[in-house]
Amino acid sequence: MTDRKLYLGPKLRVLRRELGLNQTRMAEELGVSPSYLNHLERNQRPLTAQMLLRLANIYDVDIRDFTASPAEGGAGELSEILSDALVRDIGVARDEVLEVAENYPGVSEAIARFYRALTDLRRLPGEAQSAERGPAPLVAPIDWLRETIAKAGNHFAEIDAGAESIATQMNDDPALLQGELRARLKERHGMNVLAVRTDVLAGTLRHYDMHRRRLMLSERLPASGRLFAVAYHLCAQELADAIATQVGRTAPPDEDSRRLATIALTNYAAAALIMPYDKFRQAAEQSRYDLTLLRDRFGVSSEQLAHRLTSLNRTGARGIPFFMVKIDRAGTISKRFDGEAWPFARYGGACPRWDAYDARAADRVETHLIETLDGRRFVTLATAIPTGATGARGRSVVALGCEAKHAGRIVHADRIDVAKAEATEVGPTCHLCERRDCPDRALPPVTRALDLHSYERTNAPFPFRRV
């Protein structure tokens, strides 16, 4: 910090707005004049080390995060949006995109929201209004939830604390934990838990009968699914206030979004109960993120484990900043958490060259090293998801990934020299990728003109001009 001047005006402005403070109030709390704070926010003065310490002490700001260089994700997402056919002819320069992303994050977010709304409207041609349900939401609930969770870093401190408080009264052994959770549901909430035949639930994995206060679990649910279901309903009872408060803070735009957020945060609470934050993070660090060991120790599925690993974002006790995806064999992404460094496009699928699709065994972690167009390297860990409980025929894979600089903390990456090993070259997604020699390309890039000739056929489909 002493070697360079820190101009962090946009970050300071965002922090103030998130805290709901005006410049006069924040200046008073920091012990400076409103005009000085205004100069800081406009990047007319650098942020001093003393001011950083005040921010950390008064507003519980993590100095490392606050002073970190802006992530490529903001500029990357904005570039992706501006490559849309509607505005591509304008040819917005790269330095302009970077300036907006770094200095005007609010503008970037507004553009992203408009683009998401436009994307949703394109999916529904001629269906601006439904006779039964009224006007369609401008932002799909799933997209809204994904962005809301990403903003929070997939970490909700109050829910974590509440779940951890319950966990301290429970057994660590997942086999015994399920019995204790069932007993607590019965004793405190009058709810019975029972396993029933598959034909009784008729395609449902679990069902709560509110009149008879019975939680019925399908016999096809594995032990991890039953444990999670019981934990979910206990958290729905005992952490209802904390969950409702957090849902309120997210300001859902419609009823579907509110319900989706409630379910998602109750799922979060259940995971936090089964995998309490401090105990889970310590186990992850001590085992060097041994996914198989962690899955067995806490009695969870690979998918539940992957979700929890993306939520280790507590100030002062952070884990590896993983991104996560759930992908089917057609390359469709059904779940995604971008994390700090997402190497693919935010709209559309991932690169077909990514080897994560090949994971076939539920008890084996497939490790891959990938490299993006700008030379960044990532380690990814992929595991196949068993299909027994749902009866689905398609094979799905859950994959975690992080920047290669974290590889030394991951046991599954020990056999890879991340600096020297050959990495699989990937792109953001075909229609945005400008790698000219890619033989796996499915679409030409929208950012370049095609260069087709009758007398020549290249190894890579859709040859295009460099400029």
Buried (B, 14 or more C-beta within 10 A) or exposed (E): EEEEEBBBBBBBBBBBEEEEBEBEBBBBBBEBEBEBBBBBBBBEBBBEEEBBEBBBEEBEBBEEEBBEEBBBBBBBBBBBBBBEEEEEEEEBEEEEBBEBBBBBBEEBBEBBBEBBBEBBEEEEEEEEEEEEEEEBBBBBBBBBBBBBBBEBBBBBBBBBBBBBEBBEEBEEEBEEBBBBBBEBBEEEEEBEBEEBEBEEBEEEBBBBEEEEEBBBBBEBBEEBBBBBBBBBBBBBEBBEEBBEBBBEEBEBEBEBBBEBBBBBBBBBBBBBBBBBBEBBBEBBBEBBBBBBBBBEBBBBBBBBBBBBBBBBBBEEEBBBBBBBBBBBEEBEEEBBBBBBBBBBBBBBBBBBBBBBBEBEEBEEBBBBBBBBBEEBBBBBBBBBBBEEBBEEEEBBBBBBBBBBBBBEBBBBBEEBEBEEEEBBBBBBBBBBBEBBEBEBBBEBBEBBEEBEEEEEEEEBBBBBEEE
